[in-house]
Amino acid sequence: MSKSIQDALLNFKPQKVESMGVISESGEYTARLIQWKQLDSFTDWRTGEQKDPEKLPPFIDPAPEAGLLFATDAGTALMRAHVLGYVQWEDLTEEAQQSGKYHLKEFHNRNYACQEDKKGNFNRVISKKRTADAENFLNQLLTAAGQAEAENLPAALDAMLEEKVEFNIIVKMETYGEGDPQPKITGFRRKRDVVRDEFGG
């Protein structure tokens, strides 16, 4: 091995994902998947532990998610991809809203239609339409990454990591609560195909 190659290897400085910086502007970026985790909506991405109880919603059913971390030249973007969608209060008819069968529970600017169990806990109601929308959004990602024929989602994500597949992501900066603006992935592009994330999860 030549000295120049040895020097290049020795001079390479490992970089933690967290130190890569986060995308700070809306736009379209060439990206690739660099990490994924099986999560639920009550679990912290970094620690794998349950979130602070004070930050949990007023219902007890966590949503299954795939935590996806993408890298671009401008920084990283994290997406917690839903595989289920839930009934929103506005999805109900006026008659259903007034029936007493459902309770409105607000969380992160979404109004969920929940049902109360025998223990007094509230659970969301799964929506077939919103679940189909969530699945479509994930399928658009897999299509953009050339993984539409994969056996299942984990196999597709593992292949994206191994093959270092590149595709475009559409990012919109959004503010949640009183925090700083964060990048939200709203679409994927492979050639001319773009889909927008409009489902409620």
N, C-alpha and C positions, 0 to 999 in steps of 0.2 A: 504494500500500500504506500502511495506517495506521501511525502510530508504534507503537501497541501491538502490532501484528503483527510489525513489524520488531524491537521489543524482545524479543518472545517467541522469535523465531528466533535473535537474537544471544545470548540467555541460555541457549539449549539447549546443554548440555555433552555431547559425544559420550562414550560409555561403552564400553570394551572388554568383550567377552563375559566375559573372565576376572574382571572386577571386579564382576560382578553378584551374586556370592555364590552359594553352593551350598545346595540344600535341606538342612535339618538335622534334619527330623522326618519320621517315617513318616506317611502319610496320602494323601488324594486331592486332586489339584490340577488346576485348569484350566490347560492348557498349549498352546503352539504350537511348532512346529519353527522354530529360528532359524539352524541351520547343519547341514550334513551333509557327510561325506567318505567316499570309498572307501578302505577300510583293509584291513589284515590283522592278525592277532593279535600279530604281531611288531613292529608299527609304533606309534610314539608318536603320540598324537592331536595334540598341540600342534606338534611339530616336523616330523612327517612322515618322520622318520628311524627306523631300526631301534632298538629298545630296547637298553638296556645288556645285553651278552651274559650278564652274571651273573644277569639277571632273565628270561632266556629259558628255555623248558621243555626237558626232556630228549629231546624229539622235534624233528624238523626241518621238519615240514610246517605252515606258518602257515595259520590258518583265515581264509577270506575274510569280511569284515565290512563293514557300513555303520555308520559312526560318526555317531550322531544326538545333537544337542544341543537340549534343550528348555528353554524359559523359562517360568517361572511368577511369580506375585507374590511367592512366597517364595524365589525363587532359581532356579538352573539344575539340570538333571540330565542327565548324559551316559549314553547307552546305546550299547554296541557290539553291534549286532544281527547275530546269526549267520545265515548262509544254509545252513550245513551242520551236522549233528550227528554225533558220533563215538561209537563203541562204548565203553562203560564196562566195567571188569573184571567188575562184577557182572551185566552183561548176558550174559556167557558162561556156558555150562553148565560144570559141574565137570569134565566130560571135556575140553572145549575149553581150560579153564584149565590142565590138566595135560598137554596134548598137546605142548607145546614150540613150538607155532606162534605163540604170543602172549607178550608180555612186559608186565608191569604197570609203568606209569610214572605217578607221582603228580605233579600240578601243580595248585596253587590248590584243594586239598582235593578234587580229582577223581582217580579212578583210571582211567587210560586203558588200553585194550588196544591194544598197538602190535605191529607186525611189523618185524623187522630186515631191512635190505636187504644186498646183497652188500658194501657198503662199511662195514657195521657201524653204520649210522645207523638210528634208529627212526622209524617213521611210524605215525600213527594210522590206524584203520580206520573208514571212513565207515559210519554207521548209517542205514539207510533210515527206520526209525521215528523216530529222533531228528532227522533232517533234515526229515521231515514235520512234526514238532512245531515246529521252528524256523520253517519256512515258514508254519505256521498262526499262530504268534505275530506274525510280520511282517504277515500278511494281516489279522489282527485290528486292528493299528495302522492299516493303510490303510483298513479298513472304518470305524473310528472317525473317521478324517479325511475320509471321503467319497471315497476314491481307489481303491476296489475295482475300478473298470473301467479303470484306467490301463494303458498299453501295457506298461510294465515298472517296476521299482522306481525307477530314477533319475528317470523321468518323473513318477512319483507324488510322490517327495520334492521335486522341483523345483516341482510344482504346489502342494504344501503350503506351501512358502516363499513363492511368489508370491501365493497367495490368503490367506495368514496364517490358515490354518484353526485353529480352537480345538477342543479335545477334552479329556477328563480322563485323567490318568495316575495310576496307583496306585503309591505309592512305599513301599518298606520299607528302613529303615536297616540296613546289614550291615557287619560288620568283616571285613577281609581281612588275614590275618597279624597283625602288630603295629601296623597303621595305625589311623587314626581311622575311625569309622563313615562309610560313604559311601552315598548314595542309590542304591538299585537299583530300576529300574522293573519291576514285576511284573505290571502289567495296564493295560488301556486301557478307557475307557468312552465309549460313545456311546449315549445314552438309558439302557437297562437292560443293555446287553451288556458283560460283563467277562470277560477271559481272563487266566489266570495263567501266568507264565513258569516252566515246570517241566521244560524240556528240558535236556539236558546238552550244552554246546557248548564 
